[in-house]
Amino acid sequence: MNPSIPAQRFWLWPNLLSLDAPVVAVLWQLLFARCFHAEVNAVAAALLALAVWLIYAADRVFDARRGSDLPRHEFYRRNLRLVVPVWTVALSIAGWLAWTRLSAGLFQRGLLLLAAVALYFVLVHAAPLRQWPKEAAVAVLFALGASLTAWERVRSAADVATIFLFSGLCWINCVAIEKWERRRAQWPVSMAALGVAAIAMVLLYRARPVLSIAETASALAFVLLDSARDRLSRDALRVLADVALLSPLFFLR
C-alpha cells in the first residue's frame, strides 16, 4: 500500500480504496426500497456494493493509466499489481451472486444497467470525447444503480423525480470534488445544491417526505462545504463530499 499516508490520516483510506461510494450506494438503496416498499435482501445489497466498487476501481485504474496525478488515481497506479487480483475475485463473486441468487426481474434490470455502464467505459476511456459529460453520466448511472431494486415500485412522477434529484446530488458531488481539488471556485456548487433542496422540499415533500428531507439534507451539506472550501484541505473536501451523501443514516432505523 501507499506508505506516504500517515497513520493519523486513516480517514483517507475509504476514499483511496473506493469504499465510500459502495457505502453511499447501499444506504440510498435501502432508503429507496423502504420508501417505495420494495424488498432488499442481503444479496442485493452485497451485489450493489461489489458492483459499485468494481466500476469505481476500474474507472480509477483507467484514469491513472491516462496520467492523472490525483491521489486516488496515484494510489491505483502504485498498487495495480494488488488491485487486479482483488478486482478479479470481486468480479467472480459478483457474477456468481447475480447468476444464482437474483430474481429474474432484478437480473434483467441489472443487465440493462450493465450495458449502460459498458457504454460509459467505451465513451469515456476507449474513445474519449473532449466534451463528454463524464460527471453527469456517473451521476445518472449511480442513481439508477442505487434505486434498481425499487424500479418496479415506481408509480408516479414524484417517484421518478426523487431518483432524478438524487442523480443531481451525485452530479454535484462529482463536479464539486473536481473543482475543489483544483481550487476552481467559479462553478456554483451552492446554487446547484440550493436548487436541489428547493425542488425537493417544494415539489416532493408531500408525496415523498422522507426522501425529500434526506435529499434536502445532503444538498444543504454541500452548501456548507462550499462555504468552507477555502478553510479545508483538498483531502478533507474530497472525503466530506461523500459524507454529505450519508443522510439516509438518519432515516434507516
KAHU-V155800 format. One record per helix or strand of 2 or more residues. SS is the DSSP state (alpha for helix, beta for strand). FROM is the first residue (numbers start at 0). LEN is the number of residues. Records with the same first field share a line. If there is no record, write none. Layout:
SS: FROM-LEN / FROM-LEN
This chain:
alpha: 6-10 / 18-18 / 41-24 / 70-8 / 79-22 / 103-23 / 133-13 / 147-6 / 156-25 / 188-15 / 208-19 / 228-3 / 233-10 / 246-4
